[in-house]
C-alpha cells in the first residue's frame, strides 16, 4: 500500500478523533477512558503481529526496521494501557463509598 495513503488515513483519523473527544462531556471521560484502554490492548496485538510479519520481509533492512518500529509500538501501547488503567482506577476510587472506620487522607 502507498505510504502517502497511510499517512493521509492517520492524519484524518487524528483530526476526527480530536474533535470527537473534544465534544465529550466530562462526566463520560472515565467510561470513555476504559473503552480506550481496551482499544489500546488491541493496538498491542496489532504491533506484535507487525513485528511477527516483519520477519517475512524480503530485505534485511525491512526486517530490522519492522522489528524496531513494531517494538516501539508495543512499548508505547503498553505504557498507554497501564497509565490509562491507573488513571481510571484513581478516578473510580474517588466515587467509592468510605467505610465507617476509614480516615480521610
Backbone torsions as a table, in degrees:
resi	resn	phi	psi	omega
1	UNK	NA	146.0	-178.2
2	UNK	-66.1	126.6	-179.2
3	UNK	-61.2	-32.1	178.7
4	UNK	-62.9	-40.8	178.6
5	UNK	-63.1	-41.4	178.5
6	UNK	-65.3	-40.7	177.6
7	UNK	-65.0	-38.9	177.4
8	UNK	-63.6	-43.1	177.2
9	UNK	-61.3	-43.2	179.1
10	UNK	-61.9	-43.8	-179.4
11	UNK	-64.3	-44.2	179.5
12	UNK	-64.7	-42.1	179.0
13	UNK	-63.4	-36.7	178.3
14	UNK	-65.0	-46.5	-179.6
15	UNK	-65.3	-46.3	179.7
16	UNK	-62.3	-44.3	178.6
17	UNK	-61.0	-40.3	178.3
18	UNK	-60.6	-48.1	-177.6
19	UNK	-69.2	-31.4	177.0
20	UNK	-68.3	-48.2	-178.4
21	UNK	-66.7	-35.1	-178.8
22	UNK	-61.9	-31.6	-176.3
23	UNK	-93.8	6.3	179.4
24	UNK	-82.9	129.7	177.1
25	UNK	-64.8	149.6	-175.4
26	UNK	-62.2	-25.0	178.7
27	UNK	-63.5	-27.4	-176.7
28	UNK	-95.4	1.7	-175.5
29	UNK	-64.3	-39.0	-179.1
30	UNK	-65.1	-49.5	176.9
31	UNK	-63.5	-35.2	179.2
32	UNK	-65.9	-39.4	179.8
33	UNK	-65.2	-38.3	177.9
34	UNK	-62.9	-40.8	177.1
35	UNK	-64.7	-38.7	179.2
36	UNK	-67.4	-33.3	176.4
37	UNK	-63.9	-38.7	177.1
38	UNK	-64.1	-40.6	177.8
39	UNK	-66.8	-34.1	177.0
40	UNK	-66.6	-31.0	174.0
41	UNK	-62.2	-38.7	176.5
42	UNK	-67.0	-35.1	176.4
43	UNK	-62.0	-38.7	177.5
44	UNK	-61.2	-44.5	178.6
45	UNK	-62.0	-40.5	177.6
46	UNK	-63.3	-39.9	179.6
47	UNK	-67.5	-39.7	177.1
48	UNK	-63.7	-40.3	177.1
49	UNK	-64.2	-38.1	178.8
50	UNK	-63.9	-40.6	177.6
51	UNK	-64.2	-42.8	179.3
52	UNK	-64.3	-40.5	-179.3
53	UNK	-73.9	-20.2	-179.8
54	UNK	-67.2	-20.6	178.1
55	UNK	-67.8	-26.6	-178.9
56	UNK	-77.0	-12.1	-175.9
57	UNK	-57.5	153.6	-175.1
58	UNK	-76.9	-46.0	-175.9
59	UNK	-92.5	147.2	178.6
60	UNK	-64.2	-35.9	177.7
61	UNK	-60.5	-40.2	-179.6
62	UNK	-65.7	-34.8	179.7
63	UNK	-64.6	-49.5	-178.4
64	UNK	-64.8	-44.0	179.7
65	UNK	-62.7	-43.4	179.1
66	UNK	-63.6	-40.0	179.6
67	UNK	-69.7	-39.1	178.7
68	UNK	-66.5	-49.2	-179.4
69	UNK	-65.8	-39.9	177.1
70	UNK	-65.1	-40.4	177.2
71	UNK	-63.3	-42.7	176.3
72	UNK	-63.5	-37.3	178.0
73	UNK	-66.1	-39.6	177.7
74	UNK	-63.7	-44.9	-180.0
75	UNK	-63.2	-47.2	-178.6
76	UNK	-63.8	-43.2	179.9
77	UNK	-67.6	-35.9	178.1
78	UNK	-66.2	-43.1	176.6
79	UNK	-61.1	-40.7	179.2
80	UNK	-63.2	-43.9	-179.4
81	UNK	-66.1	-49.0	-177.6
82	UNK	-63.2	-46.0	178.7
83	UNK	-64.8	-39.9	-179.7
84	UNK	-65.1	-43.4	178.2
85	UNK	-68.6	-33.2	176.6
86	UNK	-63.7	-45.8	178.5
87	UNK	-65.6	-42.7	178.7
88	UNK	-61.4	-41.9	178.8
89	UNK	-61.6	-44.1	178.7
90	UNK	-64.1	-39.5	179.8
91	UNK	-67.3	-40.1	179.9
92	UNK	-71.0	-30.0	176.4
93	UNK	-63.4	-29.6	179.6
94	UNK	-65.2	-25.9	-176.5
95	UNK	-97.8	-2.7	-178.6
96	UNK	-75.6	150.3	-179.9
97	UNK	-77.1	139.5	178.6
98	UNK	-83.5	142.3	175.3
99	UNK	-79.2	163.1	-174.6
100	UNK	-60.3	-41.3	-175.1
101	UNK	-84.9	-5.2	-176.7
102	UNK	-73.4	140.7	173.7
103	UNK	-94.9	151.3	173.9
104	UNK	-82.8	138.3	178.1
105	UNK	-112.4	NA	NA
